[in-house]
Amino acid sequence: MRRVDPLVVVEPLKRRHCAECRRGPLERLVLEFNAPRCLDCADLGHLVFLPRGNAALTRRAREASSLWAVVVRHNRQRTRYERQGLLVEERALAGAEAACLADAEARARRRERDAARRAAEDVRFTARLTAEILRLFPSCPLDRALDVAAHTSVRGSGRVGRTAAGRALDEGAVTAAVRASVRHLDTGYDALLMRGVPRHEARRRVAPAIEATLTAWRTTPP
């Protein structure tokens, strides 16, 4: 089937009047034989304007409208005509808006379900991570293990618990998460940084205290 070019309606930059009914200045016009016609004289006056910007709404309204036209305006800087929207039948636009609204509600419900599913997955993973921390460090206080697991497994945080190794409960990744917690909460590491001590030097200074704590937590409680 031969492709038919769409009807084109122009938003003029200059004041123009209809060559047929003399009405004007015109907000939009159709050029027929190089003469401007208002939408009523061009038999398009019953159509309503749909601005560009919503691809789904535009597509649905165009498909449902038995008559439609593209609205363009000349961009002087770019020396070209640019699409501003469509003229479509009012019933078609109303139907398209209803369909998009239904889609929006469906998408919102899907987002809610996805959020609930992710939250449940996070709860299960945090519980597994807590159990693994206590397996590796049986003398670690329970509330501390819970805090470490919750902190390191925050979705989107980029912390150890969200890495591939962390999700797999790799022993090195779990140990790294516990070590980081001890470094910040049980040593003077943060205070050293605030005094301007370089990070690597601060880590060197607190390393013995960290290892002492980890060694104590690795022992099985009596």
Secondary structure as GFF3:
##gff-version 3
##sequence-region A 1 222
A	DSSP	beta_strand	7	10	.	.	.	ID=ss1
A	DSSP	beta_strand	30	32	.	.	.	ID=ss2
A	DSSP	beta_strand	35	37	.	.	.	ID=ss3
A	DSSP	beta_strand	48	51	.	.	.	ID=ss4
A	DSSP	alpha_helix	55	64	.	.	.	ID=ss5
A	DSSP	beta_strand	69	75	.	.	.	ID=ss6
A	DSSP	beta_strand	80	88	.	.	.	ID=ss7
A	DSSP	alpha_helix	90	136	.	.	.	ID=ss8
A	DSSP	alpha_helix	142	152	.	.	.	ID=ss9
A	DSSP	three_ten_helix	160	162	.	.	.	ID=ss10
A	DSSP	alpha_helix	164	167	.	.	.	ID=ss11
A	DSSP	alpha_helix	171	185	.	.	.	ID=ss12
A	DSSP	alpha_helix	189	194	.	.	.	ID=ss13
A	DSSP	alpha_helix	199	218	.	.	.	ID=ss14
###
